[in-house]
Amino acid sequence: MSKEKITQLSKEKEKKPKIMIIDDNKEYLSSIERGLITIPQAEGNLILFHYQGQTLEEIIKEIEFQNPTILLFDHHLQEDYSIPEQQIINGLVITEEVKSKFPRITIYS
């Protein structure tokens, strides 16, 4: 293996994963933030997205903008019952859309 390739692989290993969490429960997101903020590896690499009835297109745009390595989200995005049921996005729909548009993102839901 060439020295350049070894250097490139070493730099890739040093990169911290960028984690995006999508949830409808603001208190849950706040508790995650409080818990992870103390971990140096999480600094600058944690994106919390509070779902409040955004459309699938808005969510996909935010994912594209944030460019996470790992995406975690709630399958039941309806904690806020003021969101009309027809606006609620099932987690499986997000999974399918993200997998098709961003195959490099690791998804946990």
Accessible surface in RSA format (square Angstrom, percent):
REM  Atomic radii and reference values for relative SASA: ProtOr
REM  Chains: A
REM  Algorithm: Lee & Richards
REM  Probe-radius: 1.40
REM  Slices: 20
REM RES _ NUM      All-atoms   Total-Side   Main-Chain    Non-polar    All polar
REM                ABS   REL    ABS   REL    ABS   REL    ABS   REL    ABS   REL
RES MET A   1   165.09  85.5  82.63  54.7  82.46 196.3  95.56  81.2  69.53  92.1
RES SER A   2    60.86  51.4  43.41  57.9  17.45  40.2  44.59  95.0  16.27  22.8
RES LYS A   3   167.04  81.5 158.53  97.3   8.52  20.3 103.45  93.1  63.60  67.7
RES GLU A   4   132.06  75.8 123.90  93.7   8.15  19.4  70.71 136.8  61.35  50.1
RES LYS A   5    92.38  45.1  89.55  54.9   2.83   6.7  51.76  46.6  40.61  43.3
RES ILE A   6    95.52  54.4  94.10  70.1   1.42   3.4  94.72  68.2   0.81   2.2
RES THR A   7    60.55  43.1  57.46  58.3   3.09   7.4  44.82  60.2  15.74  23.8
RES GLN A   8    89.40  50.0  85.40  62.4   4.00   9.5  28.91  61.5  60.49  45.9
RES LEU A   9    67.70  37.7  66.72  47.7   0.98   2.5  66.83  46.9   0.87   2.3
RES SER A  10    50.52  42.7  44.60  59.5   5.92  13.6  24.30  51.8  26.21  36.7
RES LYS A  11   128.93  62.9 126.25  77.5   2.68   6.4  73.46  66.1  55.47  59.1
RES GLU A  12    83.27  47.8  70.87  53.6  12.40  29.5  26.00  50.3  57.27  46.8
RES LYS A  13   181.43  88.5 149.32  91.6  32.10  76.4 100.19  90.2  81.23  86.5
RES GLU A  14   130.18  74.7 103.77  78.5  26.41  62.9  49.25  95.3  80.93  66.1
RES LYS A  15   148.66  72.5 127.42  78.2  21.24  50.6  86.96  78.3  61.71  65.7
RES LYS A  16   103.59  50.5  83.52  51.2  20.07  47.8  50.09  45.1  53.50  57.0
RES PRO A  17    63.08  46.0  57.64  52.5   5.45  19.8  61.14  50.5   1.94  12.0
RES LYS A  18    62.37  30.4  62.37  38.3   0.00   0.0  28.74  25.9  33.62  35.8
RES ILE A  19    45.99  26.2  45.99  34.3   0.00   0.0  45.99  33.1   0.00   0.0
RES MET A  20     0.09   0.0   0.09   0.1   0.00   0.0   0.09   0.1   0.00   0.0
RES ILE A  21    11.92   6.8  11.92   8.9   0.00   0.0  11.92   8.6   0.00   0.0
RES ILE A  22     0.20   0.1   0.00   0.0   0.20   0.5   0.00   0.0   0.20   0.5
RES ASP A  23    11.64   8.2  11.64  11.6   0.00   0.0   0.00   0.0  11.64  11.6
RES ASP A  24     5.44   3.8   1.56   1.6   3.87   9.2   0.00   0.0   5.44   5.4
RES ASN A  25    38.46  26.5  37.41  36.2   1.06   2.5   5.49  13.2  32.97  31.9
RES LYS A  26   125.08  61.0 122.86  75.4   2.22   5.3  68.31  61.5  56.76  60.5
RES GLU A  27   131.61  75.6 125.99  95.3   5.62  13.4  69.81 135.0  61.80  50.5
RES TYR A  28   106.79  49.9 101.00  57.5   5.78  15.0  67.67  50.9  39.11  48.2
RES LEU A  29     8.11   4.5   8.11   5.8   0.00   0.0   8.11   5.7   0.00   0.0
RES SER A  30    38.64  32.7  36.66  48.9   1.98   4.6  14.75  31.4  23.90  33.5
RES SER A  31    49.63  41.9  40.81  54.5   8.81  20.3  30.41  64.7  19.22  26.9
RES ILE A  32    29.51  16.8  23.47  17.5   6.05  14.6  29.46  21.2   0.05   0.1
RES GLU A  33    80.77  46.4  80.77  61.1   0.00   0.0  10.59  20.5  70.17  57.3
RES ARG A  34   157.00  65.9 145.63  74.2  11.37  27.1  76.39 104.4  80.62  48.9
RES GLY A  35    45.62  56.3   0.00   N/A  45.62  56.3  36.17  99.2   9.45  21.2
RES LEU A  36    53.87  30.0  53.87  38.5   0.00   0.0  53.87  37.8   0.00   0.0
RES ILE A  37   111.23  63.3  94.23  70.2  17.00  41.0  94.69  68.2  16.54  44.9
RES THR A  38   108.30  77.0  78.38  79.5  29.93  71.3  71.82  96.5  36.48  55.1
RES ILE A  39    73.15  41.6  72.24  53.8   0.91   2.2  73.13  52.7   0.02   0.1
RES PRO A  40    94.90  69.2  87.73  80.0   7.18  26.1  93.00  76.8   1.90  11.8
RES GLN A  41   112.66  63.0 108.53  79.3   4.13   9.8  48.81 103.9  63.85  48.4
RES ALA A  42    19.90  18.3  10.94  16.9   8.97  20.4  17.58  24.8   2.33   6.2
RES GLU A  43   126.41  72.6 116.97  88.5   9.44  22.5  38.27  74.0  88.14  72.0
RES GLY A  44    74.03  91.3   0.00   N/A  74.03  91.3  41.44 113.7  32.58  73.0
RES ASN A  45    26.02  17.9  25.03  24.2   0.98   2.4   1.29   3.1  24.73  23.9
RES LEU A  46    38.63  21.5  12.75   9.1  25.87  65.0  12.75   9.0  25.87  69.6
RES ILE A  47    23.79  13.5  20.77  15.5   3.02   7.3  23.79  17.1   0.00   0.0
RES LEU A  48    51.47  28.7  21.41  15.3  30.06  75.6  21.43  15.0  30.04  80.8
RES PHE A  49    25.96  13.0  23.80  14.7   2.16   5.6  25.96  15.7   0.00   0.0
RES HIS A  50    46.03  25.2  37.57  26.1   8.46  21.6  30.92  31.9  15.10  17.6
RES TYR A  51     0.17   0.1   0.00   0.0   0.17   0.4   0.00   0.0   0.17   0.2
RES GLN A  52   110.67  61.9  87.79  64.2  22.89  54.5  16.04  34.1  94.63  71.8
RES GLY A  53     7.45   9.2   0.00   N/A   7.45   9.2   1.98   5.4   5.47  12.3
RES GLN A  54    41.39  23.1  37.27  27.2   4.12   9.8  23.57  50.2  17.82  13.5
RES THR A  55    66.08  47.0  61.15  62.0   4.93  11.8  63.50  85.3   2.58   3.9
RES LEU A  56    34.10  19.0  31.66  22.6   2.44   6.1  31.66  22.2   2.44   6.6
RES GLU A  57   113.44  65.1 109.43  82.8   4.01   9.5  59.92 115.9  53.52  43.7
RES GLU A  58    89.46  51.4  83.24  63.0   6.21  14.8  32.41  62.7  57.04  46.6
RES ILE A  59     0.19   0.1   0.19   0.1   0.00   0.0   0.19   0.1   0.00   0.0
RES ILE A  60    13.38   7.6  13.38  10.0   0.00   0.0  13.38   9.6   0.00   0.0
RES LYS A  61   142.28  69.4 137.86  84.6   4.42  10.5  81.85  73.7  60.43  64.4
RES GLU A  62    49.74  28.6  48.05  36.3   1.70   4.0   5.32  10.3  44.42  36.3
RES ILE A  63     0.24   0.1   0.01   0.0   0.23   0.6   0.01   0.0   0.23   0.6
RES GLU A  64   111.45  64.0  98.19  74.3  13.26  31.6  27.28  52.8  84.18  68.7
RES PHE A  65   160.78  80.4 134.13  83.1  26.65  69.3 143.10  86.8  17.67  50.6
RES GLN A  66    32.95  18.4  32.41  23.7   0.54   1.3   0.50   1.1  32.46  24.6
RES ASN A  67    83.13  57.3  76.63  74.1   6.50  15.7  14.62  35.2  68.51  66.2
RES PRO A  68     0.13   0.1   0.00   0.0   0.13   0.5   0.12   0.1   0.01   0.0
RES THR A  69    60.80  43.2  59.30  60.1   1.50   3.6  43.84  58.9  16.96  25.6
RES ILE A  70    37.84  21.5  37.84  28.2   0.00   0.0  37.84  27.3   0.00   0.0
RES LEU A  71     0.00   0.0   0.00   0.0   0.00   0.0   0.00   0.0   0.00   0.0
RES LEU A  72    57.51  32.0  57.51  41.1   0.00   0.0  57.51  40.4   0.00   0.0
RES PHE A  73    10.66   5.3   0.00   0.0  10.66  27.7   3.78   2.3   6.87  19.7
RES ASP A  74    42.50  29.8  32.72  32.6   9.78  23.1  13.13  30.9  29.36  29.3
RES HIS A  75    52.29  28.6  45.26  31.5   7.03  18.0  28.91  29.8  23.38  27.2
RES HIS A  76   147.86  80.8 138.40  96.2   9.46  24.2  97.04 100.0  50.82  59.1
RES LEU A  77     0.61   0.3   0.00   0.0   0.61   1.5   0.00   0.0   0.61   1.6
RES GLN A  78    53.31  29.8  51.78  37.8   1.52   3.6   9.54  20.3  43.76  33.2
RES GLU A  79    93.35  53.6  81.91  62.0  11.44  27.2  15.14  29.3  78.21  63.9
RES ASP A  80    57.49  40.3  50.42  50.2   7.07  16.7  20.72  48.8  36.77  36.7
RES TYR A  81   170.75  79.7 142.13  80.9  28.62  74.5 100.22  75.3  70.53  86.9
RES SER A  82    94.43  79.8  59.33  79.2  35.10  80.9  55.34 117.8  39.10  54.8
RES ILE A  83    12.06   6.9   6.79   5.1   5.27  12.7   8.77   6.3   3.29   8.9
RES PRO A  84    58.57  42.7  47.13  43.0  11.44  41.6  58.57  48.4   0.00   0.0
RES GLU A  85   132.40  76.0 120.23  91.0  12.17  29.0  44.37  85.8  88.03  71.9
RES GLN A  86   158.07  88.4 118.80  86.8  39.27  93.5  67.67 144.0  90.39  68.6
RES GLN A  87    80.99  45.3  70.73  51.7  10.26  24.4  32.93  70.1  48.06  36.4
RES ILE A  88    40.87  23.3  19.99  14.9  20.89  50.3  19.99  14.4  20.89  56.7
RES ILE A  89    18.80  10.7  15.44  11.5   3.36   8.1  18.80  13.5   0.00   0.0
RES ASN A  90    76.29  52.6  69.73  67.4   6.56  15.8  21.77  52.4  54.52  52.7
RES GLY A  91     0.00   0.0   0.00   N/A   0.00   0.0   0.00   0.0   0.00   0.0
RES LEU A  92   103.96  57.9 103.86  74.3   0.10   0.3 103.88  73.0   0.08   0.2
RES VAL A  93    65.72  43.2  64.72  58.6   0.99   2.4  64.79  56.3   0.93   2.5
RES ILE A  94     0.00   0.0   0.00   0.0   0.00   0.0   0.00   0.0   0.00   0.0
RES THR A  95    19.52  13.9  19.52  19.8   0.00   0.0  19.22  25.8   0.30   0.5
RES GLU A  96   121.54  69.8 113.68  86.0   7.87  18.7  46.47  89.9  75.07  61.3
RES GLU A  97    49.23  28.3  47.49  35.9   1.74   4.1   1.79   3.5  47.44  38.7
RES VAL A  98     0.00   0.0   0.00   0.0   0.00   0.0   0.00   0.0   0.00   0.0
RES LYS A  99   124.24  60.6 115.30  70.7   8.95  21.3  64.39  58.0  59.86  63.8
RES SER A 100    86.00  72.7  49.69  66.3  36.31  83.6  51.40 109.5  34.60  48.5
RES LYS A 101   110.64  54.0  84.51  51.9  26.13  62.2  35.13  31.6  75.51  80.4
RES PHE A 102    25.90  13.0  23.50  14.6   2.40   6.2  25.75  15.6   0.15   0.4
RES PRO A 103   112.08  81.7  83.65  76.2  28.43 103.3  87.60  72.3  24.48 152.1
RES ARG A 104   133.72  56.1 104.37  53.2  29.36  69.9  82.86 113.2  50.87  30.8
RES ILE A 105     9.80   5.6   0.34   0.3   9.46  22.8   0.59   0.4   9.21  25.0
RES THR A 106    60.92  43.3  55.21  56.0   5.71  13.6  31.60  42.4  29.32  44.3
RES ILE A 107    31.24  17.8   5.94   4.4  25.30  61.0   5.94   4.3  25.30  68.7
RES TYR A 108   120.88  56.4 116.82  66.5   4.06  10.6  82.35  61.9  38.52  47.5
RES SER A 109    73.29  61.9  11.50  15.3  61.80 142.4  18.05  38.4  55.24  77.4
END  Absolute sums over single chains surface
CHAIN  1 A     7518.6       6362.5       1156.2       4218.5       3300.1
END  Absolute sums over all chains
TOTAL          7518.6       6362.5       1156.2       4218.5       3300.1
